[in-house]
Amino acid sequence: EQHKKIYDRLKMLIDYLGAIIIGIFFVITFPFFAIAIKIDSRGPLFYKQKRIGKLGKTFTIIKYRTMKALNKDGSAETAGPQFANKKDDRITFIGRLLRKTRIDEIPQFINILCQDMSMIGPRPERPEFVNNLKQVMPYYSLRHLIKPGITGWGQIKHGYTKNMQENLRKLEYDLYYIKNRGPLLDLIIILKTINIVAKFGGR
């Protein structure tokens, strides 16, 4: 549809502007978060992980590390890929604060500038989980029609997912966004995201 094409081009410009604003915040606050993370636990400042993006492309997402570094790569997994639980004991004290305010997602402005992500869209999932979800629900791949986002309709409506069943329910919201995406829905998502952050309601 023509209006969708116009909207997608406008959204690309907004993504760049948003990434620059987030990048400025990152530069200003980085020393404080870096010191806090290092004092709280051993391991790297950032955590990098493979995720599935638009059209099934694999990219590396960047986040502040919020879990204990139990492996050499800084990951917290010792028994293969697994969903994190809300009260996961692998999450550090500072990591929990970063998650509640969603500040752990701030480094993803780099992913936006690299055109792997958008400000708004379905949250990118790990390849291992995507392969399993596609077997359970073949049309799961439809969520990869657009770029994944730092925040999204599925993220604010369903929030935290700790298993396959919840991830599939969240898919309904993601597909709703893909079909109905536009300036008004994006504005609602941004305002709701700000409200969640203000109330320390992140996962």
C-alpha positions in Angstrom: 0.0 0.0 0.0 1.2 3.5 -0.9 0.6 5.1 2.5 2.6 2.2 4.2 5.6 2.9 1.9 5.5 6.6 2.7 5.2 5.8 6.4 8.1 3.3 6.3 10.4 6.0 4.7 9.4 8.5 7.3 9.9 6.0 10.1 13.5 5.4 8.8 14.2 9.1 9.3 12.7 9.1 12.8 14.8 6.0 13.6 18.0 7.8 12.8 16.9 10.9 14.8 15.9 8.7 17.7 19.2 6.7 17.6 21.2 10.0 17.7 19.2 11.2 20.8 19.7 7.8 22.5 23.4 7.9 21.5 23.9 11.2 23.2 22.2 9.9 26.3 24.5 6.8 26.1 27.7 8.9 25.9 26.7 11.1 28.8 25.6 8.3 31.1 28.1 5.6 30.1 30.8 6.2 32.8 28.2 5.9 35.5 26.7 2.7 34.2 30.1 1.2 33.4 31.4 1.7 36.9 28.2 0.4 38.5 28.2 -2.8 36.3 31.9 -3.4 37.0 31.5 -2.9 40.8 28.5 -5.2 40.9 29.9 -8.2 39.1 32.8 -9.5 37.1 32.5 -9.7 33.3 32.2 -7.5 30.2 30.2 -4.3 30.2 28.2 -5.3 27.2 26.5 -8.5 26.2 26.3 -9.4 22.5 23.9 -12.1 21.2 22.7 -13.3 17.8 19.1 -12.4 17.0 16.8 -12.8 14.0 15.9 -9.5 12.1 14.0 -8.4 9.1 13.5 -11.2 6.5 15.2 -13.7 8.7 18.6 -11.9 8.7 20.8 -12.7 11.6 22.5 -9.8 13.4 24.3 -9.2 16.7 22.3 -7.3 19.3 24.2 -5.1 21.9 23.0 -4.6 25.4 24.4 -3.7 28.8 25.2 -6.9 30.6 22.6 -7.5 33.3 23.4 -11.1 34.3 26.3 -12.8 35.9 29.0 -13.8 33.4 29.1 -17.5 33.9 30.9 -18.2 30.5 33.9 -16.8 28.8 31.7 -14.9 26.3 30.0 -13.1 29.1 26.8 -15.1 28.9 24.9 -16.5 31.8 24.0 -19.8 30.2 25.6 -23.1 31.3 23.1 -25.5 29.9 22.3 -24.1 26.4 19.8 -21.4 25.4 17.0 -20.8 27.8 14.4 -18.1 28.5 15.2 -15.8 31.4 12.7 -15.8 34.3 11.4 -12.6 36.0 13.0 -13.6 39.3 16.1 -15.2 37.6 18.9 -15.4 40.2 21.4 -14.9 37.4 20.4 -11.3 37.1 22.7 -9.0 39.1 21.5 -6.2 41.4 22.5 -3.4 39.0 21.2 -5.6 36.1 17.7 -5.7 37.7 17.7 -1.9 37.9 18.8 -1.6 34.3 16.1 -4.0 33.2 13.3 -2.2 35.1 14.2 1.1 33.5 15.1 -0.6 30.2 18.4 1.2 30.2 20.0 -2.1 29.3 18.6 -1.6 25.8 20.2 1.8 25.3 23.3 0.4 23.4 20.9 -0.8 20.7 21.1 2.7 19.2 24.1 1.2 17.4 21.9 -1.6 15.9 19.5 1.2 14.6 22.4 3.1 13.0 23.5 -0.2 11.4 19.9 -0.6 10.0 19.4 -3.9 11.8 16.7 -2.5 14.1 14.1 0.2 14.4 12.8 2.2 17.4 9.5 0.3 17.2 8.8 -3.2 16.0 8.7 -6.8 17.3 11.4 -7.6 19.7 14.1 -9.7 18.0 14.3 -13.3 19.1 17.2 -15.7 19.3 17.8 -18.1 16.3 17.4 -21.2 18.5 14.0 -20.0 19.8 12.8 -18.9 16.4 13.5 -22.3 14.9 11.5 -24.0 17.6 8.6 -21.4 17.4 8.4 -21.8 13.6 7.9 -25.5 14.0 5.1 -25.0 16.4 3.5 -22.1 14.5 4.6 -21.9 10.8 3.4 -18.3 10.3 5.7 -17.1 13.1 8.1 -15.9 10.3 5.5 -13.1 9.4 6.9 -11.1 12.3 10.1 -10.8 10.3 8.5 -8.8 7.5 9.7 -5.6 9.2 12.7 -4.6 11.3 12.7 -5.6 15.0 12.4 -2.7 17.5 13.8 -1.6 20.9 10.1 -1.4 21.9 6.9 -2.6 20.3 3.2 -3.4 20.6 3.8 -6.9 21.7 6.4 -5.8 24.2 4.1 -3.3 26.0 0.9 -5.4 25.8 2.3 -8.7 26.8 5.7 -7.9 28.2 7.9 -10.6 29.6 7.9 -14.1 28.1 9.4 -17.0 29.9 8.3 -19.9 27.7 7.2 -20.9 24.2 3.5 -20.5 25.0 3.8 -16.9 26.1 6.0 -16.1 23.2 3.3 -17.4 20.8 0.6 -15.3 22.5 2.9 -12.3 22.2 3.1 -13.0 18.4 -0.6 -12.0 18.1 0.3 -8.5 19.2 3.3 -8.3 16.9 1.3 -9.3 13.9 -1.4 -6.8 14.8 1.3 -4.1 14.8 2.7 -5.2 11.4 -0.8 -5.0 9.9 -1.9 -1.7 11.5 1.4 0.1 11.9 1.3 3.9 11.4 2.1 7.2 13.1 -0.8 7.0 15.6 0.0 3.5 16.8 3.7 4.4 17.0 2.9 7.4 19.2 0.8 5.2 21.5 3.7 2.7 21.8 6.2 5.5 22.6 3.9 7.0 25.3 3.2 3.7 26.9 6.9 2.8 26.8 7.8 6.1 28.6 5.1 5.3 31.2 6.5 1.8 31.8 10.1 3.2 32.2 8.8 6.0 34.6 7.1 3.4 36.8 10.2 1.0 36.7 7.9 -1.5 35.0 10.5 -3.1 32.7 11.2 -6.8 32.9 
